Amino acid sequence: MPPSDALIVRRVLDGDTEAFAILVARYGDRCARCAVRIVGNREDAEEAVQDAFVRAYEALGEYRERDRFQGWLFRILINQCRSIAARSTRRERTFPDLELETTGLLELDGAFTLDDRLTERDRLERALAQLVPEQREAVVLHLGEELTYEEMAAATGGGVSAMKMRVARGVARLRALLTEVYCV
């Protein structure tokens, strides 16, 4: 059985700094996927993830075992994503790897060809880019990362009801934007 996050944190704090690599390996891919969906491009996402892990390492003494390490790390990551997104509005935003089939945002009849699905993904990416940052963040965390509302609240510092509202409004706005595309 792999060691718990809390045990690894204790090992790092006790001087085994290389044990932090276990946490990076355990959460790196998920953080990268989340960051690219929030900030909109891989370059900024990589920067956010690297900064988040550095900040997490530096703040390990503040981590409390009663908190889930993943939630604590995501809180740091989301703050980094927010900072980077605010600085990098100059770059074009894209949102790769979002699967329409898993988000359930489009309910269209008929089978899609590969070209159709790529076109649909482009439409979804453009629609996501038009959401206000709080809604985009909530939609990505809930639908993309499958976090519960409680986990989202802990990661973002918002309340559970606020997270539910952001997801509901974000999904409604996405549906409206995607419907506009089909009505044109």
N, C-alpha and C positions, 0 to 999 in steps of 0.2 A: 504494500500500500504506500502511495507517495506521501511525503511529509505534508502536513497542513501548511497553509500560508503563514499562520501565526508562528509555527515552529521555525519556518525559514526566516521570518523576520527576526525572531529571537537569535538565530544563528548569526545573521548579519550584524545585529547590534552587539553580539558577543565577540565580534572580530572576524568572522568568516565572511568577508566581503564578497567572495566568489559565489556564495550561495544565492546572492541576488539574481544571478543569471538564471536560476530555476524559475523565479517569478517572471522574468522577462520572457523566457521560453513559454511559460504557462499562459501568459496574457498578451504577448506581443502581437500575434496575428489578430486577435479580437480587437485590440486597441487600434491597430492599423486600419482594419475594416471600418470600424466606427468612425475614426477620424476622417478618412477619405470621404465618407458619406456626409459628414457634417461640414467640412471645409470646402469640399468640392474638387480638390485636385491632389494628386499623389505627393507632389513636392511639399506642399504645406502640411499635408497629413503626416508625412515622415518627420517633419520638423516638430509638429505637435506631439507625436508619440515619443520622440527622443527627449524632448523637453519634459514631458510628463514623467518618464522614467527617471530622469535626472532629479527632478523635483521630489519624486516619491522617495528616491534613495536618500536624498538630503533630509527629508522630513520623516524618515522611518521612526524616529524617536517619538513622534507625535501620534503614530498609529496606535489605536486601541484595539485589543483583541476582540472586544465585544462587537466591533464593526467587521463586516466582511471586507477582506482586503480588496476584492474586485470592485466593490462599490466605492471604497476609499480611493482606489486608483482611478476609477472612471470619473470621480469628482475632479481630480487633478487634471485628467485628460480633457474633460469638457471645458474646464477653465482655459487650458492651453488652446484648444480649438477656437474658443470664443475670441481670445486675444489675437490669434493668427488670422482668423476670418475678418476681424475688424481692420487689421493692417493690410490685408491682401485683396481688397475688393477690385484691385486693378487687374487681376488675372481672371480669365474665363473660368467659370465653374462648370464642372461636369461631375456626374454622380455615377461612377461605374459600378458594375456588379449588382445592381438592384434587379431582382427578378420580378417581373409583373405577376407571374403565376403565384408567387408566394405572398405578395403584398395584398392581393385581392382587390386592388384599386380599380382594375378594369374588369368589367363583366360583359364581354362581347361574345356573341355567338360565333361558332365556327372555329376551325383549327387554324393556327397561325403557321405560316412558313417561317423559315429562319430569317429571311429578309424582313418579313412583317414584324417579327419579334424584335429585331434590331431597331426597326423604325419606332416601334412602341417604346422600347427602352429609351431611345433618344427623346421621345415626347415626355416620358416620365422624368428624365433628367432635367429637361427644360422647365417642366412644371415644378419640380422640387426646388430649382434655383429661384423660382419666383415666390416661394414661401418666405414669410418673415423668419429670421433666424431661430426664434424660439419654437415656432411650429415645425420647421425643418428638423431641428434637433430632436424634438419630441417624437416625430414620425419615425426618424431613423432609429432612435433608441428603442421604441416600442415595436415597430414592424420589422425593422432591419436586424436589430440586436436581440429582440424578443425579451427585453427587460420588463419586469412587472412595473406597475405604477409606483409601488413602494420603492423599488430599486431606482427608478428614474428620479423620484423625489430626493432620495439620498444622494444620487450622483449630481444632480443639478442644483440642489439647495432650494428647490421649489416644493410646494405642497402636493399631495396626492391629487386633490381635486384640480389643482392648476395643471398638473400633467394630463389628467383625463381631458380637460378642456382644450389644451394645446393639441393633443392628438386628434380629438374630434374635429376641431376647427381646421387643423392641417389636412386631415383626410378629406373633409368637405371641400376645402379650397382646391386640393389636388383633383378631386372628382370634377369640380367646376372647370378648372383649367383644361383637363383632359377632354371634357365634354365639348368645350369651346373648339378644341382642335378638330373634333369630328364633325362639328356643325358648320365648319368653314368650307 
